[in-house]
Amino acid sequence: MGHLDHAAFGLLTPVLSYAMAVIGAALGLRCTVRALGTSGRSRRNWLITAASAIGTGIWTMHFVAMLGFAVRGTDIRYNVPLTILSLLVAMLVVGAGVFCVGYGFGRDRVTALLVGGLTTGLGVASMHYLGMAALRLHGSVHYDPLLVALSVGIAVVAATAALWAALNIKSPIAVAVASLVMGAAVSSMHYTGMLAVSVQVEPSGGELPGATAMQFIFPLAVGLGSYLFVTSAFVALSPTERERAAYTSAERPAEAVPAAAATAPAARPASTTNVTNITTNATA
């Protein structure tokens, strides 16, 4: 069996991957909260942003952590199409769960939460194991079924808890705390899944197919991480529906004053009134 190192760069990759998971969770939860306060096209757009944020966050978390993964006795490469597919699956399946909560919230809250949590959790687990399927090395990879099942269970519980937070927690501080917990849960799922891995190294002088982590994973992770930061700034700066309503109501009195002034009868000049009174007296 090959010796596995899950933190070849020390604490750098675990800490950075956790930060990515937290940012993705915070942005996804915040967008879901915004979506539940709107309707129509606006709700759909917020839910799409939430799905892309959570999917991007967990994918970036996984592959940043994988930058620190090494196996003694073999190089590691990644299959590019499978790696991209894992990102798409994360966004699509997580999106299905988020939309289930976003549109089923008003009908049956418990069912929407359970179905959404299950779907989102399976999306997280699918992304992880598709990403592992993209791994290329000299040897074969094996999994402990019990630890795999445990990692999937952690993903489902974490996703359900995150969606519950989106439905019940509104304040930014509470969302931040929920995001820290969600990030820890996603990281726990990842490293539980990695504990399930064992590698039988088969030394070979042949060239491995695929791209190295620095050739492909690192640039893509940096790009997606930048997307998370930019989108977070946009969401933080964009006004909520309550703020827009308050701004609109504040504008209405200001508009009403000129309108009232325009419709009021014009006052007669004082001189005209005096001349009229003198003429009336003279006639009398």
C-alpha positions in Angstrom: 0.0 0.0 0.0 1.2 3.5 -0.8 1.6 6.0 2.0 -1.0 8.8 1.7 -0.3 12.4 2.7 -3.4 14.6 3.0 -1.5 17.8 3.9 1.7 17.8 1.9 2.0 21.6 2.4 1.1 21.5 6.1 -2.0 23.4 7.3 -2.1 25.7 4.2 -4.4 23.5 2.1 -6.8 22.4 4.9 -7.2 26.0 6.2 -7.6 27.5 2.7 -10.0 24.8 1.6 -12.1 25.4 4.8 -12.2 29.1 4.0 -13.5 28.4 0.5 -16.2 26.1 1.9 -17.3 28.8 4.4 -17.4 31.5 1.7 -19.4 29.3 -0.6 -21.8 28.4 2.2 -22.2 32.0 3.4 -22.9 33.3 -0.1 -25.3 30.4 -0.9 -27.3 30.9 2.3 -27.5 34.7 1.9 -28.7 34.3 -1.7 -31.3 31.7 -0.5 -32.5 34.1 2.2 -32.8 36.9 -0.4 -34.7 34.5 -2.8 -37.3 33.6 -0.1 -38.1 37.3 0.3 -38.9 37.8 -3.4 -40.9 36.2 -6.2 -40.9 35.6 -9.9 -37.8 36.2 -11.9 -36.0 37.8 -9.0 -36.4 34.6 -6.9 -35.2 32.4 -9.8 -32.1 34.6 -10.2 -31.2 34.5 -6.5 -31.6 30.7 -6.4 -29.4 30.3 -9.4 -26.7 32.4 -7.7 -27.1 30.4 -4.5 -26.7 27.1 -6.4 -23.6 28.3 -8.3 -22.1 29.7 -5.0 -22.6 26.5 -3.0 -21.5 24.3 -5.9 -18.4 26.4 -6.6 -17.6 26.6 -3.0 -17.6 22.8 -2.3 -15.7 22.1 -5.6 -13.0 24.7 -4.8 -12.8 23.3 -1.2 -12.3 19.8 -2.5 -9.6 20.5 -5.1 -7.8 23.1 -2.9 -7.6 20.3 -0.3 -6.4 17.9 -3.1 -3.5 20.2 -3.9 -2.1 18.9 -0.6 -2.8 15.2 -1.4 0.3 13.1 -2.3 1.0 9.4 -2.6 4.5 8.1 -2.0 5.9 6.3 -5.0 3.8 7.8 -7.7 2.9 11.1 -9.4 -0.7 12.3 -9.6 -2.6 13.6 -12.6 -6.2 14.7 -13.1 -8.5 13.8 -16.0 -9.7 17.2 -17.3 -13.2 16.2 -18.6 -14.1 14.3 -15.4 -12.9 17.2 -13.3 -15.1 19.7 -15.2 -18.0 17.3 -15.0 -17.6 17.1 -11.2 -18.0 20.9 -11.1 -21.1 20.9 -13.3 -22.7 18.0 -11.3 -22.1 20.0 -8.1 -23.9 23.1 -9.5 -26.8 21.2 -11.1 -27.6 18.8 -8.3 -27.1 21.4 -5.6 -29.3 23.7 -7.7 -32.0 21.1 -7.8 -32.0 20.9 -4.0 -31.9 24.7 -3.6 -34.8 25.2 -6.0 -36.8 22.5 -4.2 -36.5 24.6 -1.0 -37.0 27.9 -2.8 -40.3 26.9 -4.5 -41.6 24.3 -2.1 -41.2 26.5 1.0 -44.7 27.9 0.9 -46.4 24.5 0.4 -44.9 21.9 2.6 -41.9 23.2 4.6 -40.7 19.9 6.1 -40.9 17.9 2.8 -39.2 20.7 0.9 -36.4 20.8 3.5 -35.9 17.0 3.6 -35.9 16.6 -0.2 -33.8 19.6 -0.8 -31.3 18.5 1.9 -31.1 15.0 0.5 -30.6 16.2 -3.1 -28.0 18.9 -2.1 -26.1 16.4 0.0 -26.0 13.8 -2.7 -24.8 16.6 -5.0 -21.9 17.3 -2.6 -21.0 13.6 -2.4 -21.3 13.1 -6.1 -18.9 16.0 -6.7 -16.4 14.5 -4.3 -16.3 11.0 -5.7 -16.4 12.2 -9.4 -13.4 14.4 -8.5 -11.7 11.3 -7.0 -12.6 9.3 -10.2 -10.6 12.0 -12.1 -7.5 11.0 -10.2 -4.7 9.3 -12.2 -1.7 7.6 -10.6 0.5 4.5 -11.0 -1.6 2.0 -9.1 -5.2 1.4 -8.1 -7.5 3.2 -5.7 -9.7 1.4 -3.2 -12.4 2.6 -0.8 -13.7 1.5 2.6 -17.5 1.2 2.0 -18.4 2.1 5.6 -16.4 5.3 5.5 -17.8 6.2 2.1 -21.3 5.7 3.5 -20.4 7.9 6.5 -19.1 10.6 4.3 -22.3 10.6 2.2 -24.3 10.8 5.4 -22.3 13.8 6.7 -22.9 15.5 3.3 -26.7 15.0 3.5 -26.9 16.2 7.2 -24.7 19.2 6.5 -26.8 20.2 3.5 -30.1 19.8 5.3 -28.8 21.9 8.2 -27.6 24.6 5.9 -31.0 24.8 4.1 -32.7 24.8 7.5 -30.6 27.8 8.4 -31.5 29.5 5.2 -35.2 29.0 6.0 -35.0 30.0 9.7 -32.1 32.4 10.1 -32.3 35.9 8.8 -29.7 38.0 10.6 -26.2 38.4 8.9 -24.4 37.3 12.1 -26.5 34.1 12.4 -25.9 33.3 8.8 -22.1 33.8 9.3 -22.2 31.3 12.3 -24.2 28.9 10.2 -21.6 29.2 7.4 -18.8 28.4 9.7 -20.6 25.3 10.8 -21.5 24.3 7.2 -17.8 24.8 6.2 -16.7 22.5 9.0 -19.2 19.9 8.0 -18.2 20.0 4.3 -14.5 19.7 5.2 -15.3 16.8 7.6 -17.2 15.1 4.7 -14.2 15.6 2.5 -11.6 14.2 4.9 -13.8 11.4 5.9 -14.1 10.4 2.3 -10.3 10.7 2.0 -9.8 8.4 5.0 -11.8 5.8 3.0 -9.1 5.8 0.3 -6.2 3.4 0.1 -3.8 3.1 -2.9 -2.0 0.1 -4.2 1.1 1.6 -5.9 2.4 -0.2 -9.0 5.7 1.5 -10.0 5.9 2.3 -13.7 8.0 4.4 -15.9 5.2 5.3 -18.2 3.7 8.8 -18.5 0.5 9.4 -16.7 -2.4 10.8 -18.7 -4.1 14.1 -17.6 -3.0 17.4 -16.2 -1.0 18.1 -13.0 -2.7 20.0 -10.2 -0.6 23.1 -10.9 -1.4 23.0 -14.6 -5.1 22.7 -14.3 -6.6 22.5 -10.8 -4.7 25.5 -9.3 -5.7 28.1 -12.1 -9.3 26.9 -12.1 -9.5 27.0 -8.3 -8.1 30.6 -8.3 -10.6 31.6 -10.9 -13.6 30.1 -9.1 -12.3 31.6 -5.8 -12.2 35.0 -7.4 -15.8 34.5 -8.6 -16.9 33.7 -5.0 -15.2 36.9 -3.7 -16.7 39.1 -6.4 -20.2 37.7 -6.1 -20.0 38.0 -2.3 -19.2 41.7 -2.7 -22.1 42.2 -5.2 -24.6 40.5 -2.8 -23.3 42.4 0.2 -23.7 45.8 -1.7 -27.0 45.1 -3.4 -30.0 46.4 -1.4 -32.6 44.0 0.0 -36.3 44.1 -0.8 -37.0 45.9 2.5 -34.3 48.5 1.8 -35.8 49.1 -1.7 -39.3 49.4 -0.2 -38.0 51.9 2.4 -36.3 54.0 -0.3 -39.4 54.0 -2.5 -41.6 55.1 0.4 -39.2 57.8 1.3 -39.3 59.2 -2.3 -43.1 59.4 -2.5 -43.7 62.2 0.0 -41.0 64.3 -1.8 -42.8 63.8 -5.0 -46.2 64.6 -3.5 -45.2 68.1 -2.3 -44.5 69.6 -5.7 -47.7 67.9 -7.1 -49.8 69.5 -4.3 -48.3 72.9 -5.0 -49.0 72.6 -8.7 -52.7 71.8 -8.1 -53.4 74.5 -5.5 -55.3 77.6 -6.8 -53.1 80.6 -7.5 -53.4 83.5 -5.0 -54.5 86.9 -6.3 -52.1 89.7 -6.1 -52.8 92.1 -3.2 -53.0 95.1 -5.5 -55.6 93.6 -7.7 -57.8 92.8 -4.7 -57.5 96.4 -3.4 -58.5 97.9 -6.7 -61.5 95.7 -6.9 -62.7 96.7 -3.4 -62.3 100.5 -4.2 -64.3 100.1 -7.4 -67.1 98.3 -5.6 -67.3 101.0 -2.9 -67.3 103.9 -5.5 -70.2 102.3 -7.3 -72.2 101.8 -4.2 
